[in-house]
Amino acid sequence: MESVEENDIVCLDESFFINDNYQLTRFTFGSQVLELYCLQSASTDFDLTGQMVWPGAELLNDYLSKNSDILQGCSVIELGSGVGVTGILCSRFCREVVMTDHNDEVLKILTRNIVLDDSSKNTICSAEKLEWGNSEQLNDILQRHPDGFDLVLGADICFQQANVPLLFRTVKQLLHVGLKKKCRFILAYVSRAKVMDDMVVGEASRHGLRITEVAGTRAEIRNLGGVIYEMTCA
Ligand SMILES: C[S@@+](CC[C@H](N)C(=O)[O-])C[C@H]1O[C@@H](n2cnc3c(N)ncnc32)[C@H](O)[C@@H]1O
């Protein structure tokens, strides 16, 4: 007997389920004011987390705005950029910022926000598709940036166990290409489960990375514990 699911045809377009009712929203980090489009609350789809700004981005942006010397004149690649709140802040100080994400819907709003923010005309900003662990996509990006980057950034990107090893594989590749520049990975980590806390530290060392907690960055953001880690090739 055929099951109902096997023959079930759903005559609805995928876009029907996507909330793209973005609001122009103002964010202040130190002396930097940013305006960008985002949702005010998360979609029910795990894959669309990037449509809003997460606590990790607030933590990272506060840190970077207070320590903007880290960014001066640098080339940066951001992983899991979402709407681009971190990458766009970086564009105020950096020479070049490549913002990446794997979700096409998120890449649309990211691109829109990059175009909207015209405050950093001298900085080259781009949005690129990059799924963690996808070497083909990473190689495409690295072909255009053969010397790699000075910094790899990530805000609130460790929340799904299966993706963490793939994330670290991509980070390791980026750090190796940028070895001569002493490339580092700065991760704003927000703790939601002990298993993930351990996994992040474990995967970093399994991939041969030295991980250090940046002193003074432990903070509570929206009732969650956050911290900034810095990682380099060991
Ligand atoms: C929780 S959101 C954080 C967004 C932004 N960094 C922030 O803090 O506001 C996680 C982001 O990572 C992206 N992401 C999740 N899994 C990914 C994967 N396997 N490869 C690339 N990007 C991924 C999502 O699309 C989303 O933009």
The ligand as a MOL file (V3000), in Angstrom:
LIG
                    3D

  0  0  0     0  0            999 V3000
M  V30 BEGIN CTAB
M  V30 COUNTS 27 29 0 0 0
M  V30 BEGIN ATOM
M  V30 1 C 22.6290 32.5930 14.9250 0
M  V30 2 S 22.9680 33.2890 13.3640 0 CHG=1
M  V30 3 C 24.1840 34.5390 13.7350 0
M  V30 4 C 24.1780 35.6440 12.7050 0
M  V30 5 C 25.1040 36.8040 13.0310 0
M  V30 6 N 26.4900 36.3890 13.0460 0
M  V30 7 C 24.7220 37.4200 14.3560 0
M  V30 8 O 25.3750 37.1130 15.3760 0
M  V30 9 O 23.7540 38.1830 14.3830 0 CHG=-1
M  V30 10 C 23.9800 32.0320 12.5750 0
M  V30 11 C 24.4020 32.3740 11.1440 0
M  V30 12 O 25.2340 31.3400 10.6250 0
M  V30 13 C 24.7410 30.9260 9.3530 0
M  V30 14 N 25.0280 29.4960 9.2350 0
M  V30 15 C 24.4610 28.4810 9.9370 0
M  V30 16 N 24.9440 27.3070 9.5390 0
M  V30 17 C 25.8560 27.5800 8.5630 0
M  V30 18 C 26.7010 26.7560 7.7430 0
M  V30 19 N 26.6820 25.4230 7.8620 0
M  V30 20 N 27.5150 27.3680 6.8650 0
M  V30 21 C 27.5190 28.7210 6.7570 0
M  V30 22 N 26.7270 29.5490 7.4690 0
M  V30 23 C 25.9150 28.9790 8.3710 0
M  V30 24 C 23.2600 31.2190 9.3910 0
M  V30 25 O 22.6970 31.3590 8.0970 0
M  V30 26 C 23.2300 32.5110 10.1920 0
M  V30 27 O 23.3970 33.6330 9.3840 0
M  V30 END ATOM
M  V30 BEGIN BOND
M  V30 1 1 1 2
M  V30 2 1 2 3
M  V30 3 1 2 10
M  V30 4 1 3 4
M  V30 5 1 4 5
M  V30 6 1 5 6
M  V30 7 1 5 7
M  V30 8 2 7 8
M  V30 9 1 7 9
M  V30 10 1 10 11
M  V30 11 1 11 12
M  V30 12 1 11 26
M  V30 13 1 12 13
M  V30 14 1 13 14
M  V30 15 1 13 24
M  V30 16 1 14 15
M  V30 17 1 14 23
M  V30 18 2 15 16
M  V30 19 1 16 17
M  V30 20 1 17 18
M  V30 21 2 17 23
M  V30 22 1 18 19
M  V30 23 2 18 20
M  V30 24 1 20 21
M  V30 25 2 21 22
M  V30 26 1 22 23
M  V30 27 1 24 25
M  V30 28 1 24 26
M  V30 29 1 26 27
M  V30 END BOND
M  V30 END CTAB
M  END
